[in-house]
Amino acid sequence: LIQYTYLQMNFRNNIKKCIVIIAAFLVPVSSILLSFSSYAGVDNQLIYNEFIQFMKMPPPVEECLFKLRDVTLSTTNDVSSTHFYFCRMQTNAFLAKESDSIIGASSRHINANENARGFYDQSYWYKDSKETKISNQDDPFSKPNDVHSLVLAVMQNKLSSAFNMGVPNVKIGGLQWHGNTFSALTYRGRRITGEIVTNMAGIPELNIELQLNATNVSRITVKYNFASTDLAPIWMPTKIETWVHFSNSDRLSSEIEVVSMKPKTKPFTRGDFAPDIFDNHTAKYRTEFLDGKEHRSQVVEERRARISTIFISVLSLLTLVGVYLIVKYSKSHEKNVRR
């Protein structure tokens, strides 16, 4: 009976000690988690700042690969179409190719069923899916620019949806900014206004109003998803969703998934948008920007370093707690043996 009572008391004392140890362990762990959450907030702020900078002053983009799903809204059945695009752009020029597959879009070869466009200042070249060769190949920039021409405007609109971060029907770099609000005219001369806001997670969103006529306004919301990737800067959304208020509800109008994007510091020259960058004699596939790691953002590297530091800190704490418990148990066991 005496031995049983002693063991019961010893068990209770050990339980109390374990509770104290667990409480002491939770304090530093909670502080680490709080510091991690504050780091996440810093990352969101960095994303927000760089995101706004890109929208206000779009840099040249050496290459971008994205998937676009367009939805034609209807009161009965919506109709959607999906294409992949490879493009190079700056505010006064672009080069783009449209394909039905990601492999086709990332190829140096323009297939017979693919559309391709090149634009620089006041001239352009093009190749339609129904044509077997590039128009004006001898002098590819000989045609005068007409922004209302379907040959050019359709491709411009698809690219601007991506590089204007979901703002539809506006020339790339055509947004006029006043603080965090903007205004512009669409290709058809309609006025569009908008504002950058942040949701509860600190992620930017766009609230847009498109003037349809003197009395009607279309309300649009653009939402973004940011994910860590080696193929694009951290501030470039990996998904851009455009929602239109249609028939008394918000409906998805377009969805862009960015596969890769590589910005450039210096502007391109006229020849960088000519059709001769495509090789139509052999199908050479562009894979260097799909598996390269040179596009990794410095922000991503810093975040990974912080995560590694936090992991090592937690592991060190666990090791110290383990050593402490072993020592305490050894001393307690030694006392029991002596008794």
C-alpha positions in Angstrom: 0.0 0.0 0.0 2.8 2.4 0.9 4.6 1.6 -2.4 1.3 2.2 -4.4 0.7 5.5 -2.7 4.3 6.6 -3.4 4.0 5.6 -7.1 0.6 7.5 -7.4 2.2 10.7 -5.9 5.2 10.4 -8.1 2.9 10.0 -11.2 1.0 13.2 -10.2 4.2 15.1 -9.8 5.5 14.0 -13.2 2.2 15.1 -14.8 2.6 18.6 -13.2 6.2 18.8 -14.4 5.1 17.8 -18.0 2.5 20.5 -18.0 5.0 23.1 -16.9 7.5 21.9 -19.6 4.7 22.0 -22.3 3.7 25.5 -21.3 7.4 26.6 -21.4 7.7 25.1 -24.8 4.6 26.7 -26.3 5.8 30.2 -25.4 8.8 30.3 -27.8 6.9 28.3 -30.5 4.0 30.8 -30.4 6.5 33.7 -30.8 8.1 32.0 -33.8 4.7 31.5 -35.4 3.8 35.1 -34.8 7.1 36.2 -36.4 6.4 34.0 -39.4 2.9 35.5 -39.8 4.5 39.0 -39.7 7.0 37.8 -42.4 4.0 36.7 -44.5 2.5 40.2 -44.1 5.8 41.7 -45.3 5.7 39.5 -48.4 2.1 40.5 -49.1 3.2 44.2 -48.9 6.1 43.5 -51.2 3.8 41.8 -53.7 1.3 44.7 -53.4 4.0 47.3 -54.1 5.6 45.5 -57.0 2.2 44.6 -58.4 1.2 48.3 -58.5 4.5 49.3 -60.0 4.1 46.8 -62.8 0.6 48.1 -63.6 1.6 51.8 -63.5 4.8 51.4 -65.5 4.8 48.0 -67.3 8.4 47.0 -68.1 9.4 45.2 -71.3 8.7 41.5 -71.1 11.1 39.2 -72.9 8.8 36.2 -72.9 5.5 35.2 -71.4 3.5 32.0 -71.7 -0.1 32.0 -70.5 -3.4 30.2 -70.9 -6.5 32.2 -71.5 -10.1 30.9 -71.1 -12.6 33.4 -72.5 -16.3 33.0 -71.5 -19.1 34.5 -73.6 -21.8 35.2 -71.1 -25.4 34.3 -71.8 -28.7 34.2 -70.0 -29.0 30.5 -71.0 -25.7 28.7 -71.7 -22.3 30.3 -71.4 -19.8 29.4 -74.2 -16.0 29.3 -73.4 -12.9 28.9 -75.5 -9.3 28.1 -74.3 -6.0 29.0 -76.0 -2.4 29.3 -75.1 -0.2 32.3 -75.9 3.5 33.0 -76.2 4.3 36.7 -76.4 6.9 39.4 -76.1 5.8 42.9 -75.3 6.5 46.5 -74.4 4.2 49.5 -74.4 4.8 50.3 -78.1 5.2 46.8 -79.5 4.3 43.1 -79.1 4.9 39.8 -80.7 2.5 36.9 -80.1 1.5 33.4 -81.2 -1.8 31.7 -80.4 -2.0 27.9 -80.1 -4.4 25.2 -79.0 -1.7 23.6 -76.8 1.1 24.6 -74.4 3.6 22.8 -76.5 2.5 24.6 -79.7 2.6 28.0 -77.9 6.1 27.4 -76.6 7.5 26.4 -80.0 9.7 28.4 -82.3 7.6 27.0 -85.2 4.4 28.6 -86.4 2.1 25.8 -87.4 -0.4 26.0 -90.2 -3.4 26.2 -87.9 -1.9 28.9 -85.6 -2.3 32.7 -85.5 0.7 35.0 -85.0 1.1 38.8 -84.9 3.9 41.3 -84.7 3.4 45.0 -83.9 5.8 47.9 -83.6 4.8 51.6 -83.4 2.7 52.2 -86.5 3.0 48.9 -88.4 2.6 45.2 -88.0 2.8 41.8 -89.7 0.5 38.8 -89.2 -0.1 35.2 -90.0 -3.7 33.8 -89.8 -4.6 30.2 -89.1 -6.1 29.9 -92.6 -2.9 31.1 -94.3 0.2 29.1 -95.1 2.7 32.0 -94.9 3.3 35.3 -93.2 1.8 38.3 -94.9 4.4 41.0 -96.0 7.3 38.7 -95.1 9.7 40.7 -97.3 8.8 43.9 -95.4 7.0 42.6 -92.4 6.2 46.0 -90.9 4.9 47.6 -94.1 1.2 47.7 -93.2 -0.1 50.8 -91.5 -1.5 50.3 -88.0 -5.3 50.3 -87.6 -6.3 49.5 -84.0 -9.9 48.8 -85.2 -8.7 46.1 -87.6 -9.6 42.6 -86.5 -6.2 41.4 -87.7 -4.5 43.2 -84.9 -7.1 44.3 -82.4 -8.2 40.8 -81.4 -4.7 39.8 -80.4 -4.0 43.1 -78.7 -7.1 42.7 -76.6 -6.1 39.2 -75.5 -2.6 40.3 -74.6 -3.8 43.4 -72.8 -6.1 41.3 -70.6 -2.9 39.6 -69.2 -0.5 42.6 -69.1 -3.1 45.1 -67.8 -3.8 42.5 -65.0 -7.3 41.8 -66.2 -8.4 45.2 -67.3 -10.2 44.5 -70.6 -10.1 46.2 -74.0 -7.4 48.8 -73.1 -4.0 49.2 -74.8 -1.1 47.8 -72.9 0.2 50.6 -70.7 -2.8 52.8 -71.6 -4.1 53.2 -68.0 -3.9 56.8 -66.6 -3.2 56.6 -62.9 -4.1 59.0 -60.1 -2.9 57.4 -56.8 -4.6 53.9 -56.7 -7.3 54.8 -59.2 -7.1 54.7 -62.9 -9.0 55.7 -66.1 -8.7 54.9 -69.8 -10.5 54.6 -73.1 -11.2 51.2 -74.6 -10.4 50.3 -78.2 -14.0 51.3 -79.0 -13.7 54.7 -77.2 -15.7 53.7 -74.1 -14.6 55.1 -70.7 -13.3 52.7 -68.1 -12.4 53.6 -64.5 -11.1 51.5 -61.6 -9.4 51.3 -58.3 -6.9 48.9 -56.6 -8.2 47.6 -53.3 -7.0 44.8 -51.0 -9.0 41.9 -49.6 -8.9 40.6 -46.0 -5.8 38.6 -46.8 -4.0 41.7 -48.1 -4.1 40.5 -51.7 -4.8 43.2 -54.3 -8.1 43.3 -56.3 -9.5 45.6 -59.0 -13.0 47.2 -58.9 -13.8 48.4 -62.4 -16.7 50.3 -64.1 -17.1 50.2 -67.9 -19.3 52.8 -69.4 -21.5 51.0 -71.9 -23.6 54.0 -72.9 -24.9 57.2 -71.4 -27.0 55.4 -68.8 -25.6 51.9 -68.4 -22.4 50.8 -66.6 -20.9 47.3 -66.4 -19.3 46.5 -63.0 -16.2 44.2 -63.1 -14.1 42.7 -60.4 -10.6 41.3 -61.1 -9.3 38.7 -58.6 -5.8 37.3 -58.3 -4.0 34.3 -57.0 -0.3 34.5 -56.2 1.9 31.4 -55.8 5.6 30.8 -55.5 7.1 29.7 -58.8 10.6 29.7 -60.3 9.2 30.7 -63.7 7.8 34.2 -62.9 8.4 37.0 -60.4 6.6 36.7 -57.1 4.5 39.8 -57.8 3.1 38.3 -61.1 -0.2 36.6 -60.4 -0.3 33.0 -61.4 -4.1 33.3 -62.0 -6.2 36.3 -63.0 -10.0 36.0 -62.9 -12.3 38.7 -64.3 -15.8 38.6 -62.9 -18.6 40.6 -64.6 -21.9 41.5 -62.9 -24.3 40.0 -65.4 -28.0 39.1 -65.1 -28.1 39.9 -61.3 -25.0 37.9 -60.4 -21.2 37.9 -60.7 -20.2 35.7 -63.5 -16.7 34.6 -64.6 -15.8 36.3 -67.9 -12.2 35.3 -68.3 -9.5 33.3 -66.6 -5.8 33.7 -67.2 -3.2 31.2 -65.9 0.4 32.5 -66.2 2.8 29.6 -66.8 6.0 31.8 -67.1 7.0 35.4 -67.4 10.4 37.0 -67.7 10.6 40.8 -67.4 13.5 42.8 -69.0 15.1 46.1 -67.9 16.0 47.5 -71.3 13.5 48.1 -74.2 13.6 45.9 -77.3 14.4 47.1 -80.9 12.2 46.7 -84.0 13.9 43.5 -85.1 13.0 41.7 -81.8 9.3 41.8 -82.9 9.9 40.6 -86.5 8.6 37.1 -87.7 12.1 35.8 -88.3 12.5 34.7 -84.7 10.2 31.8 -85.7 11.8 29.0 -87.6 9.3 27.5 -90.0 11.7 25.0 -91.5 12.3 22.8 -88.4 10.1 22.6 -85.3 12.4 23.8 -82.5 10.7 23.8 -79.2 11.5 26.5 -76.6 12.0 24.8 -73.4 14.7 26.9 -71.7 12.3 29.1 -69.9 10.1 26.3 -68.8 12.8 24.5 -66.8 15.3 27.4 -66.0 15.7 28.8 -62.5 17.1 32.1 -63.5 13.7 33.8 -63.1 13.5 33.0 -59.4 12.6 36.1 -57.5 14.8 37.4 -54.7 11.7 37.6 -52.5 11.2 33.8 -52.9 14.8 33.1 -51.9 14.5 35.3 -48.8 11.2 33.6 -47.8 12.7 30.2 -48.2 15.7 31.3 -46.1 13.3 32.5 -43.4 11.4 29.2 -43.4 14.7 27.3 -43.1 15.7 29.5 -40.1 12.4 28.9 -38.4 12.6 25.2 -39.0 16.1 25.0 -37.5 14.9 27.1 -34.5 12.0 24.7 -33.8 14.2 21.7 -34.2 16.7 23.1 -31.8 14.0 23.8 -29.2 12.7 20.3 -29.5 16.2 19.0 -29.0 16.7 21.1 -25.9 13.3 19.9 -24.5 14.2 16.3 -25.2 17.5 16.7 -23.4 15.8 18.4 -20.5 13.2 15.6 -20.1 15.9 12.9 -20.3 18.0 14.7 -17.5 14.9 15.2 -15.3 13.9 11.5 -15.7 17.4 10.3 -15.0 17.6 12.3 -11.8 14.1 11.2 -10.7 14.9 7.6 -11.4 18.1 7.9 -9.4 16.3 9.3 -6.4 13.8 6.5 -6.6 16.5 3.9 -6.7 18.3 5.4 -3.7 15.0 5.4 -1.7 
